[in-house]
Amino acid sequence: EMMEEIQGAKILKGFRGIPGANREIIVETLQRLSQLVLDWPQIQEMDLNPFLVSPLAENSKIADARIRIRLPNE
């Protein structure tokens, strides 16, 4: 449902003869990231950009990541 709300939703479905993104990989990645945050409450913020989605899960990757951790004394 979240993917339908973003500005690029139409592009994810494919356009101008280019096939759409593998939506299952996107969903699985979002679920895993959600679980990561639940397992590690010290994670205060994540900036993951861009997420390069390939038809094969093993070829999909996050090109750059910044994760902000809350220190114990904060």
Predicted model as a PDB file, atoms N, CA, C, CB and O in Angstrom, pLDDT in the B-factor column:
MODEL        1                                                                  
ATOM      1  N   GLU A   1       0.826  -1.198   0.000  1.00 80.00           N  
ATOM      2  CA  GLU A   1       0.000   0.000   0.000  1.00 80.00           C  
ATOM      3  C   GLU A   1       0.867   1.256   0.000  1.00 80.00           C  
ATOM      4  CB  GLU A   1      -0.938   0.001   1.209  1.00 80.00           C  
ATOM      5  O   GLU A   1       0.534   2.246  -0.653  1.00 80.00           O  
ATOM      6  N   MET A   2       1.993   1.213   0.745  1.00 81.00           N  
ATOM      7  CA  MET A   2       2.872   2.382   0.812  1.00 81.00           C  
ATOM      8  C   MET A   2       3.404   2.760  -0.569  1.00 81.00           C  
ATOM      9  CB  MET A   2       4.039   2.114   1.767  1.00 81.00           C  
ATOM     10  O   MET A   2       3.555   3.942  -0.881  1.00 81.00           O  
ATOM     11  N   MET A   3       3.685   1.757  -1.388  1.00 83.00           N  
ATOM     12  CA  MET A   3       4.249   2.025  -2.715  1.00 83.00           C  
ATOM     13  C   MET A   3       3.271   2.760  -3.615  1.00 83.00           C  
ATOM     14  CB  MET A   3       4.670   0.726  -3.377  1.00 83.00           C  
ATOM     15  O   MET A   3       3.690   3.495  -4.508  1.00 83.00           O  
ATOM     16  N   GLU A   4       1.993   2.578  -3.399  1.00 84.00           N  
ATOM     17  CA  GLU A   4       0.983   3.253  -4.206  1.00 84.00           C  
ATOM     18  C   GLU A   4       0.895   4.742  -3.883  1.00 84.00           C  
ATOM     19  CB  GLU A   4      -0.370   2.599  -3.998  1.00 84.00           C  
ATOM     20  O   GLU A   4       0.379   5.520  -4.686  1.00 84.00           O  
ATOM     21  N   GLU A   5       1.396   5.147  -2.711  1.00 86.00           N  
ATOM     22  CA  GLU A   5       1.267   6.528  -2.251  1.00 86.00           C  
ATOM     23  C   GLU A   5       2.420   7.430  -2.677  1.00 86.00           C  
ATOM     24  CB  GLU A   5       1.155   6.547  -0.764  1.00 86.00           C  
ATOM     25  O   GLU A   5       2.316   8.652  -2.565  1.00 86.00           O  
ATOM     26  N   ILE A   6       3.513   6.853  -3.163  1.00 86.00           N  
ATOM     27  CA  ILE A   6       4.664   7.686  -3.518  1.00 86.00           C  
ATOM     28  C   ILE A   6       4.498   8.269  -4.913  1.00 86.00           C  
ATOM     29  CB  ILE A   6       5.963   6.873  -3.439  1.00 86.00           C  
ATOM     30  O   ILE A   6       3.726   7.756  -5.723  1.00 86.00           O  
ATOM     31  N   GLN A   7       5.223   9.339  -5.184  1.00 85.00           N  
ATOM     32  CA  GLN A   7       5.109  10.007  -6.483  1.00 85.00           C  
ATOM     33  C   GLN A   7       5.530   9.117  -7.641  1.00 85.00           C  
ATOM     34  CB  GLN A   7       5.941  11.264  -6.490  1.00 85.00           C  
ATOM     35  O   GLN A   7       4.991   9.232  -8.742  1.00 85.00           O  
ATOM     36  N   GLY A   8       6.489   8.232  -7.401  1.00 81.00           N  
ATOM     37  CA  GLY A   8       6.996   7.378  -8.472  1.00 81.00           C  
ATOM     38  C   GLY A   8       6.253   6.068  -8.629  1.00 81.00           C  
ATOM     39  O   GLY A   8       6.780   5.145  -9.251  1.00 81.00           O  
ATOM     40  N   ALA A   9       5.057   5.951  -8.096  1.00 84.00           N  
ATOM     41  CA  ALA A   9       4.311   4.693  -8.139  1.00 84.00           C  
ATOM     42  C   ALA A   9       4.106   4.206  -9.568  1.00 84.00           C  
ATOM     43  CB  ALA A   9       2.963   4.857  -7.451  1.00 84.00           C  
ATOM     44  O   ALA A   9       4.210   3.008  -9.829  1.00 84.00           O  
ATOM     45  N   LYS A  10       3.820   5.099 -10.480  1.00 84.00           N  
ATOM     46  CA  LYS A  10       3.592   4.705 -11.878  1.00 84.00           C  
ATOM     47  C   LYS A  10       4.869   4.143 -12.496  1.00 84.00           C  
ATOM     48  CB  LYS A  10       3.089   5.907 -12.706  1.00 84.00           C  
ATOM     49  O   LYS A  10       4.817   3.198 -13.284  1.00 84.00           O  
ATOM     50  N   ILE A  11       6.002   4.717 -12.142  1.00 83.00           N  
ATOM     51  CA  ILE A  11       7.275   4.254 -12.686  1.00 83.00           C  
ATOM     52  C   ILE A  11       7.585   2.846 -12.187  1.00 83.00           C  
ATOM     53  CB  ILE A  11       8.411   5.220 -12.305  1.00 83.00           C  
ATOM     54  O   ILE A  11       8.131   2.032 -12.932  1.00 83.00           O  
ATOM     55  N   LEU A  12       7.243   2.554 -10.937  1.00 84.00           N  
ATOM     56  CA  LEU A  12       7.478   1.218 -10.389  1.00 84.00           C  
ATOM     57  C   LEU A  12       6.717   0.148 -11.163  1.00 84.00           C  
ATOM     58  CB  LEU A  12       7.079   1.174  -8.920  1.00 84.00           C  
ATOM     59  O   LEU A  12       7.127  -1.012 -11.195  1.00 84.00           O  
ATOM     60  N   LYS A  13       5.620   0.538 -11.781  1.00 85.00           N  
ATOM     61  CA  LYS A  13       4.810  -0.416 -12.544  1.00 85.00           C  
ATOM     62  C   LYS A  13       5.343  -0.611 -13.960  1.00 85.00           C  
ATOM     63  CB  LYS A  13       3.360   0.052 -12.601  1.00 85.00           C  
ATOM     64  O   LYS A  13       4.888  -1.502 -14.678  1.00 85.00           O  
ATOM     65  N   GLY A  14       6.299   0.214 -14.362  1.00 84.00           N  
ATOM     66  CA  GLY A  14       6.862   0.129 -15.703  1.00 84.00           C  
ATOM     67  C   GLY A  14       6.320   1.228 -16.596  1.00 84.00           C  
ATOM     68  O   GLY A  14       5.190   1.682 -16.418  1.00 84.00           O  
ATOM     69  N   PHE A  15       7.129   1.653 -17.558  1.00 83.00           N  
ATOM     70  CA  PHE A  15       6.701   2.694 -18.488  1.00 83.00           C  
ATOM     71  C   PHE A  15       7.577   2.656 -19.729  1.00 83.00           C  
ATOM     72  CB  PHE A  15       6.758   4.091 -17.823  1.00 83.00           C  
ATOM     73  O   PHE A  15       8.720   2.200 -19.680  1.00 83.00           O  
ATOM     74  N   ARG A  16       7.030   3.142 -20.851  1.00 86.00           N  
ATOM     75  CA  ARG A  16       7.742   3.244 -22.131  1.00 86.00           C  
ATOM     76  C   ARG A  16       8.486   1.965 -22.494  1.00 86.00           C  
ATOM     77  CB  ARG A  16       8.718   4.397 -22.087  1.00 86.00           C  
ATOM     78  O   ARG A  16       9.624   2.009 -22.961  1.00 86.00           O  
ATOM     79  N   GLY A  17       7.837   0.835 -22.278  1.00 86.00           N  
ATOM     80  CA  GLY A  17       8.436  -0.440 -22.631  1.00 86.00           C  
ATOM     81  C   GLY A  17       9.422  -0.996 -21.623  1.00 86.00           C  
ATOM     82  O   GLY A  17       9.933  -2.101 -21.806  1.00 86.00           O  
ATOM     83  N   ILE A  18       9.699  -0.253 -20.564  1.00 83.00           N  
ATOM     84  CA  ILE A  18      10.603  -0.726 -19.515  1.00 83.00           C  
ATOM     85  C   ILE A  18       9.766  -1.501 -18.501  1.00 83.00           C  
ATOM     86  CB  ILE A  18      11.375   0.470 -18.829  1.00 83.00           C  
ATOM     87  O   ILE A  18       8.753  -0.994 -18.020  1.00 83.00           O  
ATOM     88  N   PRO A  19      10.180  -2.726 -18.172  1.00 83.00           N  
ATOM     89  CA  PRO A  19       9.372  -3.496 -17.209  1.00 83.00           C  
ATOM     90  C   PRO A  19       9.372  -2.855 -15.834  1.00 83.00           C  
ATOM     91  CB  PRO A  19       9.889  -4.928 -17.104  1.00 83.00           C  
ATOM     92  O   PRO A  19      10.289  -2.114 -15.479  1.00 83.00           O  
ATOM     93  N   GLY A  20       8.346  -3.143 -15.073  1.00 82.00           N  
ATOM     94  CA  GLY A  20       8.223  -2.607 -13.726  1.00 82.00           C  
ATOM     95  C   GLY A  20       9.222  -3.242 -12.773  1.00 82.00           C  
ATOM     96  O   GLY A  20       9.847  -4.258 -13.080  1.00 82.00           O  
ATOM     97  N   ALA A  21       9.355  -2.623 -11.617  1.00 85.00           N  
ATOM     98  CA  ALA A  21      10.267  -3.119 -10.581  1.00 85.00           C  
ATOM     99  C   ALA A  21       9.690  -4.377  -9.947  1.00 85.00           C  
ATOM    100  CB  ALA A  21      10.520  -2.036  -9.501  1.00 85.00           C  
ATOM    101  O   ALA A  21       8.478  -4.592  -9.957  1.00 85.00           O  
ATOM    102  N   ASN A  22      10.559  -5.195  -9.403  1.00 88.00           N  
ATOM    103  CA  ASN A  22      10.139  -6.385  -8.687  1.00 88.00           C  
ATOM    104  C   ASN A  22       9.587  -5.935  -7.326  1.00 88.00           C  
ATOM    105  CB  ASN A  22      11.329  -7.407  -8.524  1.00 88.00           C  
ATOM    106  O   ASN A  22      10.343  -5.727  -6.378  1.00 88.00           O  
ATOM    107  N   ARG A  23       8.295  -5.792  -7.250  1.00 89.00           N  
ATOM    108  CA  ARG A  23       7.649  -5.245  -6.058  1.00 89.00           C  
ATOM    109  C   ARG A  23       7.822  -6.156  -4.838  1.00 89.00           C  
ATOM    110  CB  ARG A  23       6.167  -5.021  -6.327  1.00 89.00           C  
ATOM    111  O   ARG A  23       7.847  -5.669  -3.708  1.00 89.00           O  
ATOM    112  N   GLU A  24       7.941  -7.455  -5.050  1.00 91.00           N  
ATOM    113  CA  GLU A  24       8.133  -8.374  -3.927  1.00 91.00           C  
ATOM    114  C   GLU A  24       9.451  -8.081  -3.209  1.00 91.00           C  
ATOM    115  CB  GLU A  24       8.105  -9.836  -4.416  1.00 91.00           C  
ATOM    116  O   GLU A  24       9.529  -8.179  -1.985  1.00 91.00           O  
ATOM    117  N   ILE A  25      10.476  -7.725  -3.969  1.00 92.00           N  
ATOM    118  CA  ILE A  25      11.770  -7.400  -3.359  1.00 92.00           C  
ATOM    119  C   ILE A  25      11.648  -6.124  -2.530  1.00 92.00           C  
ATOM    120  CB  ILE A  25      12.867  -7.237  -4.446  1.00 92.00           C  
ATOM    121  O   ILE A  25      12.209  -6.031  -1.439  1.00 92.00           O  
ATOM    122  N   ILE A  26      10.924  -5.161  -3.044  1.00 91.00           N  
ATOM    123  CA  ILE A  26      10.740  -3.903  -2.312  1.00 91.00           C  
ATOM    124  C   ILE A  26       9.989  -4.170  -1.008  1.00 91.00           C  
ATOM    125  CB  ILE A  26       9.972  -2.865  -3.180  1.00 91.00           C  
ATOM    126  O   ILE A  26      10.381  -3.680   0.051  1.00 91.00           O  
ATOM    127  N   VAL A  27       8.924  -4.936  -1.090  1.00 91.00           N  
ATOM    128  CA  VAL A  27       8.122  -5.254   0.104  1.00 91.00           C  
ATOM    129  C   VAL A  27       8.965  -6.011   1.121  1.00 91.00           C  
ATOM    130  CB  VAL A  27       6.872  -6.089  -0.278  1.00 91.00           C  
ATOM    131  O   VAL A  27       8.944  -5.685   2.308  1.00 91.00           O  
ATOM    132  N   GLU A  28       9.706  -7.015   0.669  1.00 92.00           N  
ATOM    133  CA  GLU A  28      10.534  -7.793   1.590  1.00 92.00           C  
ATOM    134  C   GLU A  28      11.592  -6.908   2.255  1.00 92.00           C  
ATOM    135  CB  GLU A  28      11.209  -8.961   0.846  1.00 92.00           C  
ATOM    136  O   GLU A  28      11.852  -7.041   3.451  1.00 92.00           O  
ATOM    137  N   THR A  29      12.192  -6.017   1.489  1.00 93.00           N  
ATOM    138  CA  THR A  29      13.209  -5.122   2.045  1.00 93.00           C  
ATOM    139  C   THR A  29      12.605  -4.198   3.095  1.00 93.00           C  
ATOM    140  CB  THR A  29      13.864  -4.295   0.931  1.00 93.00           C  
ATOM    141  O   THR A  29      13.204  -3.997   4.152  1.00 93.00           O  
ATOM    142  N   LEU A  30      11.439  -3.637   2.828  1.00 91.00           N  
ATOM    143  CA  LEU A  30      10.775  -2.768   3.808  1.00 91.00           C  
ATOM    144  C   LEU A  30      10.440  -3.546   5.079  1.00 91.00           C  
ATOM    145  CB  LEU A  30       9.491  -2.155   3.207  1.00 91.00           C  
ATOM    146  O   LEU A  30      10.585  -3.023   6.184  1.00 91.00           O  
ATOM    147  N   GLN A  31       9.996  -4.781   4.930  1.00 94.00           N  
ATOM    148  CA  GLN A  31       9.682  -5.603   6.104  1.00 94.00           C  
ATOM    149  C   GLN A  31      10.941  -5.909   6.914  1.00 94.00           C  
ATOM    150  CB  GLN A  31       9.001  -6.915   5.673  1.00 94.00           C  
ATOM    151  O   GLN A  31      10.916  -5.871   8.144  1.00 94.00           O  
ATOM    152  N   ARG A  32      12.034  -6.210   6.227  1.00 95.00           N  
ATOM    153  CA  ARG A  32      13.283  -6.511   6.934  1.00 95.00           C  
ATOM    154  C   ARG A  32      13.828  -5.272   7.645  1.00 95.00           C  
ATOM    155  CB  ARG A  32      14.332  -7.060   5.955  1.00 95.00           C  
ATOM    156  O   ARG A  32      14.342  -5.372   8.759  1.00 95.00           O  
ATOM    157  N   LEU A  33      13.720  -4.120   7.012  1.00 95.00           N  
ATOM    158  CA  LEU A  33      14.167  -2.884   7.649  1.00 95.00           C  
ATOM    159  C   LEU A  33      13.312  -2.563   8.869  1.00 95.00           C  
ATOM    160  CB  LEU A  33      14.124  -1.719   6.650  1.00 95.00           C  
ATOM    161  O   LEU A  33      13.828  -2.099   9.886  1.00 95.00           O  
ATOM    162  N   SER A  34      12.023  -2.805   8.774  1.00 95.00           N  
ATOM    163  CA  SER A  34      11.132  -2.593   9.920  1.00 95.00           C  
ATOM    164  C   SER A  34      11.519  -3.502  11.075  1.00 95.00           C  
ATOM    165  CB  SER A  34       9.669  -2.840   9.523  1.00 95.00           C  
ATOM    166  O   SER A  34      11.537  -3.073  12.228  1.00 95.00           O  
ATOM    167  N   GLN A  35      11.826  -4.747  10.771  1.00 97.00           N  
ATOM    168  CA  GLN A  35      12.238  -5.685  11.814  1.00 97.00           C  
ATOM    169  C   GLN A  35      13.574  -5.268  12.417  1.00 97.00           C  
ATOM    170  CB  GLN A  35      12.334  -7.111  11.251  1.00 97.00           C  
ATOM    171  O   GLN A  35      13.775  -5.394  13.625  1.00 97.00           O  
ATOM    172  N   LEU A  36      14.488  -4.772  11.588  1.00 96.00           N  
ATOM    173  CA  LEU A  36      15.786  -4.295  12.078  1.00 96.00           C  
ATOM    174  C   LEU A  36      15.603  -3.200  13.122  1.00 96.00           C  
ATOM    175  CB  LEU A  36      16.647  -3.775  10.913  1.00 96.00           C  
ATOM    176  O   LEU A  36      16.255  -3.211  14.165  1.00 96.00           O  
ATOM    177  N   VAL A  37      14.716  -2.261  12.836  1.00 95.00           N  
ATOM    178  CA  VAL A  37      14.462  -1.158  13.766  1.00 95.00           C  
ATOM    179  C   VAL A  37      13.815  -1.671  15.058  1.00 95.00           C  
ATOM    180  CB  VAL A  37      13.560  -0.094  13.104  1.00 95.00           C  
ATOM    181  O   VAL A  37      14.104  -1.164  16.142  1.00 95.00           O  
ATOM    182  N   LEU A  38      12.951  -2.665  14.944  1.00 96.00           N  
ATOM    183  CA  LEU A  38      12.341  -3.251  16.146  1.00 96.00           C  
ATOM    184  C   LEU A  38      13.377  -3.991  16.980  1.00 96.00           C  
ATOM    185  CB  LEU A  38      11.201  -4.206  15.760  1.00 96.00           C  
ATOM    186  O   LEU A  38      13.350  -3.923  18.209  1.00 96.00           O  
ATOM    187  N   ASP A  39      14.284  -4.693  16.325  1.00 96.00           N  
ATOM    188  CA  ASP A  39      15.314  -5.463  17.030  1.00 96.00           C  
ATOM    189  C   ASP A  39      16.395  -4.577  17.647  1.00 96.00           C  
ATOM    190  CB  ASP A  39      15.955  -6.455  16.080  1.00 96.00           C  
ATOM    191  O   ASP A  39      17.014  -4.954  18.642  1.00 96.00           O  
ATOM    192  N   TRP A  40      16.620  -3.425  17.071  1.00 94.00           N  
ATOM    193  CA  TRP A  40      17.670  -2.507  17.524  1.00 94.00           C  
ATOM    194  C   TRP A  40      17.062  -1.134  17.814  1.00 94.00           C  
ATOM    195  CB  TRP A  40      18.801  -2.390  16.458  1.00 94.00           C  
ATOM    196  O   TRP A  40      17.135  -0.246  16.964  1.00 94.00           O  
ATOM    197  N   PRO A  41      16.471  -0.939  18.979  1.00 92.00           N  
ATOM    198  CA  PRO A  41      15.834   0.333  19.300  1.00 92.00           C  
ATOM    199  C   PRO A  41      16.824   1.506  19.358  1.00 92.00           C  
ATOM    200  CB  PRO A  41      15.113   0.215  20.620  1.00 92.00           C  
ATOM    201  O   PRO A  41      16.411   2.665  19.406  1.00 92.00           O  
ATOM    202  N   GLN A  42      18.113   1.208  19.354  1.00 95.00           N  
ATOM    203  CA  GLN A  42      19.122   2.270  19.347  1.00 95.00           C  
ATOM    204  C   GLN A  42      19.151   3.009  18.005  1.00 95.00           C  
ATOM    205  CB  GLN A  42      20.507   1.684  19.650  1.00 95.00           C  
ATOM    206  O   GLN A  42      19.679   4.118  17.922  1.00 95.00           O  
ATOM    207  N   ILE A  43      18.590   2.404  16.962  1.00 96.00           N  
ATOM    208  CA  ILE A  43      18.552   3.070  15.656  1.00 96.00           C  
ATOM    209  C   ILE A  43      17.575   4.227  15.748  1.00 96.00           C  
ATOM    210  CB  ILE A  43      18.143   2.078  14.511  1.00 96.00           C  
ATOM    211  O   ILE A  43      16.382   4.044  15.991  1.00 96.00           O  
ATOM    212  N   GLN A  44      18.109   5.415  15.547  1.00 95.00           N  
ATOM    213  CA  GLN A  44      17.307   6.627  15.659  1.00 95.00           C  
ATOM    214  C   GLN A  44      16.807   7.079  14.286  1.00 95.00           C  
ATOM    215  CB  GLN A  44      18.121   7.745  16.323  1.00 95.00           C  
ATOM    216  O   GLN A  44      15.713   7.632  14.164  1.00 95.00           O  
ATOM    217  N   GLU A  45      17.614   6.838  13.262  1.00 95.00           N  
ATOM    218  CA  GLU A  45      17.284   7.341  11.931  1.00 95.00           C  
ATOM    219  C   GLU A  45      18.063   6.542  10.895  1.00 95.00           C  
ATOM    220  CB  GLU A  45      17.598   8.863  11.809  1.00 95.00           C  
ATOM    221  O   GLU A  45      19.207   6.152  11.129  1.00 95.00           O  
ATOM    222  N   MET A  46      17.429   6.302   9.739  1.00 96.00           N  
ATOM    223  CA  MET A  46      18.109   5.654   8.616  1.00 96.00           C  
ATOM    224  C   MET A  46      17.811   6.425   7.339  1.00 96.00           C  
ATOM    225  CB  MET A  46      17.670   4.169   8.475  1.00 96.00           C  
ATOM    226  O   MET A  46      16.673   6.816   7.082  1.00 96.00           O  
ATOM    227  N   ASP A  47      18.846   6.635   6.551  1.00 96.00           N  
ATOM    228  CA  ASP A  47      18.704   7.247   5.234  1.00 96.00           C  
ATOM    229  C   ASP A  47      19.350   6.282   4.250  1.00 96.00           C  
ATOM    230  CB  ASP A  47      19.365   8.694   5.168  1.00 96.00           C  
ATOM    231  O   ASP A  47      20.573   6.148   4.214  1.00 96.00           O  
ATOM    232  N   LEU A  48      18.536   5.620   3.464  1.00 95.00           N  
ATOM    233  CA  LEU A  48      19.002   4.605   2.518  1.00 95.00           C  
ATOM    234  C   LEU A  48      18.611   5.064   1.119  1.00 95.00           C  
ATOM    235  CB  LEU A  48      18.398   3.183   2.843  1.00 95.00           C  
ATOM    236  O   LEU A  48      17.433   5.074   0.762  1.00 95.00           O  
ATOM    237  N   ASN A  49      19.616   5.445   0.331  1.00 93.00           N  
ATOM    238  CA  ASN A  49      19.277   6.073  -0.932  1.00 93.00           C  
ATOM    239  C   ASN A  49      20.453   6.004  -1.897  1.00 93.00           C  
ATOM    240  CB  ASN A  49      18.852   7.523  -0.710  1.00 93.00           C  
ATOM    241  O   ASN A  49      21.563   6.369  -1.509  1.00 93.00           O  
ATOM    242  N   PRO A  50      20.271   5.570  -3.091  1.00 94.00           N  
ATOM    243  CA  PRO A  50      19.068   4.968  -3.668  1.00 94.00           C  
ATOM    244  C   PRO A  50      19.028   3.462  -3.423  1.00 94.00           C  
ATOM    245  CB  PRO A  50      18.998   5.256  -5.171  1.00 94.00           C  
ATOM    246  O   PRO A  50      20.041   2.832  -3.120  1.00 94.00           O  
ATOM    247  N   PHE A  51      17.842   2.915  -3.563  1.00 92.00           N  
ATOM    248  CA  PHE A  51      17.637   1.469  -3.505  1.00 92.00           C  
ATOM    249  C   PHE A  51      17.504   1.013  -4.952  1.00 92.00           C  
ATOM    250  CB  PHE A  51      16.360   1.071  -2.633  1.00 92.00           C  
ATOM    251  O   PHE A  51      16.527   1.338  -5.626  1.00 92.00           O  
ATOM    252  N   LEU A  52      18.479   0.267  -5.419  1.00 92.00           N  
ATOM    253  CA  LEU A  52      18.505  -0.207  -6.804  1.00 92.00           C  
ATOM    254  C   LEU A  52      17.875  -1.592  -6.845  1.00 92.00           C  
ATOM    255  CB  LEU A  52      19.967  -0.236  -7.374  1.00 92.00           C  
ATOM    256  O   LEU A  52      18.425  -2.554  -6.310  1.00 92.00           O  
ATOM    257  N   VAL A  53      16.715  -1.678  -7.487  1.00 89.00           N  
ATOM    258  CA  VAL A  53      15.955  -2.926  -7.513  1.00 89.00           C  
ATOM    259  C   VAL A  53      16.183  -3.626  -8.845  1.00 89.00           C  
ATOM    260  CB  VAL A  53      14.443  -2.663  -7.284  1.00 89.00           C  
ATOM    261  O   VAL A  53      16.020  -3.040  -9.915  1.00 89.00           O  
ATOM    262  N   SER A  54      16.562  -4.886  -8.750  1.00 85.00           N  
ATOM    263  CA  SER A  54      16.789  -5.721  -9.915  1.00 85.00           C  
ATOM    264  C   SER A  54      15.717  -6.806  -9.944  1.00 85.00           C  
ATOM    265  CB  SER A  54      18.219  -6.342  -9.897  1.00 85.00           C  
ATOM    266  O   SER A  54      15.119  -7.105  -8.910  1.00 85.00           O  
ATOM    267  N   PRO A  55      15.467  -7.393 -11.095  1.00 81.00           N  
ATOM    268  CA  PRO A  55      14.522  -8.522 -11.112  1.00 81.00           C  
ATOM    269  C   PRO A  55      14.957  -9.660 -10.183  1.00 81.00           C  
ATOM    270  CB  PRO A  55      14.372  -9.055 -12.536  1.00 81.00           C  
ATOM    271  O   PRO A  55      14.115 -10.400  -9.675  1.00 81.00           O  
ATOM    272  N   LEU A  56      16.267  -9.802  -9.961  1.00 84.00           N  
ATOM    273  CA  LEU A  56      16.780 -10.821  -9.048  1.00 84.00           C  
ATOM    274  C   LEU A  56      17.124 -10.188  -7.710  1.00 84.00           C  
ATOM    275  CB  LEU A  56      18.017 -11.526  -9.646  1.00 84.00           C  
ATOM    276  O   LEU A  56      17.815  -9.170  -7.663  1.00 84.00           O  
ATOM    277  N   ALA A  57      16.651 -10.777  -6.631  1.00 85.00           N  
ATOM    278  CA  ALA A  57      16.877 -10.218  -5.294  1.00 85.00           C  
ATOM    279  C   ALA A  57      18.359 -10.054  -5.000  1.00 85.00           C  
ATOM    280  CB  ALA A  57      16.236 -11.104  -4.231  1.00 85.00           C  
ATOM    281  O   ALA A  57      18.762  -9.053  -4.409  1.00 85.00           O  
ATOM    282  N   GLU A  58      19.178 -11.022  -5.403  1.00 88.00           N  
ATOM    283  CA  GLU A  58      20.605 -10.957  -5.085  1.00 88.00           C  
ATOM    284  C   GLU A  58      21.329  -9.830  -5.820  1.00 88.00           C  
ATOM    285  CB  GLU A  58      21.260 -12.274  -5.418  1.00 88.00           C  
ATOM    286  O   GLU A  58      22.450  -9.479  -5.449  1.00 88.00           O  
ATOM    287  N   ASN A  59      20.719  -9.264  -6.841  1.00 89.00           N  
ATOM    288  CA  ASN A  59      21.326  -8.142  -7.562  1.00 89.00           C  
ATOM    289  C   ASN A  59      20.783  -6.781  -7.114  1.00 89.00           C  
ATOM    290  CB  ASN A  59      21.100  -8.311  -9.051  1.00 89.00           C  
ATOM    291  O   ASN A  59      21.255  -5.743  -7.579  1.00 89.00           O  
ATOM    292  N   SER A  60      19.806  -6.781  -6.225  1.00 92.00           N  
ATOM    293  CA  SER A  60      19.265  -5.534  -5.690  1.00 92.00           C  
ATOM    294  C   SER A  60      20.176  -5.043  -4.578  1.00 92.00           C  
ATOM    295  CB  SER A  60      17.809  -5.725  -5.170  1.00 92.00           C  
ATOM    296  O   SER A  60      20.749  -5.841  -3.836  1.00 92.00           O  
ATOM    297  N   LYS A  61      20.309  -3.717  -4.463  1.00 94.00           N  
ATOM    298  CA  LYS A  61      21.217  -3.189  -3.435  1.00 94.00           C  
ATOM    299  C   LYS A  61      20.854  -1.766  -3.062  1.00 94.00           C  
ATOM    300  CB  LYS A  61      22.668  -3.244  -3.917  1.00 94.00           C  
ATOM    301  O   LYS A  61      20.206  -1.043  -3.819  1.00 94.00           O  
ATOM    302  N   ILE A  62      21.289  -1.391  -1.878  1.00 95.00           N  
ATOM    303  CA  ILE A  62      21.200  -0.011  -1.429  1.00 95.00           C  
ATOM    304  C   ILE A  62      22.579   0.585  -1.670  1.00 95.00           C  
ATOM    305  CB  ILE A  62      20.755   0.103   0.097  1.00 95.00           C  
ATOM    306  O   ILE A  62      23.576   0.087  -1.148  1.00 95.00           O  
ATOM    307  N   ALA A  63      22.636   1.646  -2.458  1.00 96.00           N  
ATOM    308  CA  ALA A  63      23.921   2.203  -2.865  1.00 96.00           C  
ATOM    309  C   ALA A  63      24.596   3.015  -1.764  1.00 96.00           C  
ATOM    310  CB  ALA A  63      23.736   3.068  -4.081  1.00 96.00           C  
ATOM    311  O   ALA A  63      25.824   3.041  -1.682  1.00 96.00           O  
ATOM    312  N   ASP A  64      23.820   3.667  -0.929  1.00 97.00           N  
ATOM    313  CA  ASP A  64      24.386   4.503   0.119  1.00 97.00           C  
ATOM    314  C   ASP A  64      23.480   4.429   1.343  1.00 97.00           C  
ATOM    315  CB  ASP A  64      24.557   5.976  -0.365  1.00 97.00           C  
ATOM    316  O   ASP A  64      22.255   4.440   1.222  1.00 97.00           O  
ATOM    317  N   ALA A  65      24.088   4.354   2.509  1.00 96.00           N  
ATOM    318  CA  ALA A  65      23.308   4.260   3.747  1.00 96.00           C  
ATOM    319  C   ALA A  65      23.925   5.124   4.834  1.00 96.00           C  
ATOM    320  CB  ALA A  65      23.214   2.800   4.222  1.00 96.00           C  
ATOM    321  O   ALA A  65      25.144   5.201   4.985  1.00 96.00           O  
ATOM    322  N   ARG A  66      23.042   5.770   5.586  1.00 97.00           N  
ATOM    323  CA  ARG A  66      23.465   6.518   6.769  1.00 97.00           C  
ATOM    324  C   ARG A  66      22.503   6.117   7.879  1.00 97.00           C  
ATOM    325  CB  ARG A  66      23.465   8.096   6.519  1.00 97.00           C  
ATOM    326  O   ARG A  66      21.289   6.278   7.760  1.00 97.00           O  
ATOM    327  N   ILE A  67      23.074   5.590   8.966  1.00 96.00           N  
ATOM    328  CA  ILE A  67      22.264   5.142  10.097  1.00 96.00           C  
ATOM    329  C   ILE A  67      22.729   5.897  11.335  1.00 96.00           C  
ATOM    330  CB  ILE A  67      22.372   3.587  10.305  1.00 96.00           C  
ATOM    331  O   ILE A  67      23.907   5.872  11.693  1.00 96.00           O  
ATOM    332  N   ARG A  68      21.792   6.561  11.972  1.00 96.00           N  
ATOM    333  CA  ARG A  68      22.099   7.328  13.181  1.00 96.00           C  
ATOM    334  C   ARG A  68      21.694   6.497  14.392  1.00 96.00           C  
ATOM    335  CB  ARG A  68      21.366   8.716  13.181  1.00 96.00           C  
ATOM    336  O   ARG A  68      20.554   6.046  14.498  1.00 96.00           O  
ATOM    337  N   ILE A  69      22.644   6.300  15.302  1.00 95.00           N  
ATOM    338  CA  ILE A  69      22.442   5.481  16.490  1.00 95.00           C  
ATOM    339  C   ILE A  69      22.310   6.377  17.717  1.00 95.00           C  
ATOM    340  CB  ILE A  69      23.605   4.477  16.670  1.00 95.00           C  
ATOM    341  O   ILE A  69      23.059   7.340  17.884  1.00 95.00           O  
ATOM    342  N   ARG A  70      21.350   6.047  18.567  1.00 91.00           N  
ATOM    343  CA  ARG A  70      21.177   6.753  19.840  1.00 91.00           C  
ATOM    344  C   ARG A  70      22.139   6.151  20.844  1.00 91.00           C  
ATOM    345  CB  ARG A  70      19.700   6.664  20.356  1.00 91.00           C  
ATOM    346  O   ARG A  70      22.110   4.945  21.085  1.00 91.00           O  
ATOM    347  N   LEU A  71      22.991   6.978  21.431  1.00 84.00           N  
ATOM    348  CA  LEU A  71      23.938   6.524  22.441  1.00 84.00           C  
ATOM    349  C   LEU A  71      23.216   6.295  23.760  1.00 84.00           C  
ATOM    350  CB  LEU A  71      25.081   7.542  22.619  1.00 84.00           C  
ATOM    351  O   LEU A  71      22.180   6.914  24.008  1.00 84.00           O  
ATOM    352  N   PRO A  72      23.741   5.419  24.613  1.00 81.00           N  
ATOM    353  CA  PRO A  72      23.069   5.111  25.891  1.00 81.00           C  
ATOM    354  C   PRO A  72      22.814   6.315  26.782  1.00 81.00           C  
ATOM    355  CB  PRO A  72      23.881   4.126  26.653  1.00 81.00           C  
ATOM    356  O   PRO A  72      21.835   6.321  27.528  1.00 81.00           O  
ATOM    357  N   ASN A  73      23.660   7.330  26.727  1.00 78.00           N  
ATOM    358  CA  ASN A  73      23.479   8.506  27.598  1.00 78.00           C  
ATOM    359  C   ASN A  73      22.591   9.587  26.998  1.00 78.00           C  
ATOM    360  CB  ASN A  73      24.815   9.103  27.923  1.00 78.00           C  
ATOM    361  O   ASN A  73      22.456  10.659  27.586  1.00 78.00           O  
ATOM    362  N   GLU A  74      21.985   9.334  25.845  1.00 69.00           N  
ATOM    363  CA  GLU A  74      21.108  10.336  25.223  1.00 69.00           C  
ATOM    364  C   GLU A  74      19.702  10.210  25.728  1.00 69.00           C  
ATOM    365  CB  GLU A  74      21.120  10.207  23.711  1.00 69.00           C  
ATOM    366  O   GLU A  74      18.827  10.971  25.314  1.00 69.00           O  
TER     367      GLU A  74                                                      
ENDMDL                                                                          
END                                                                             
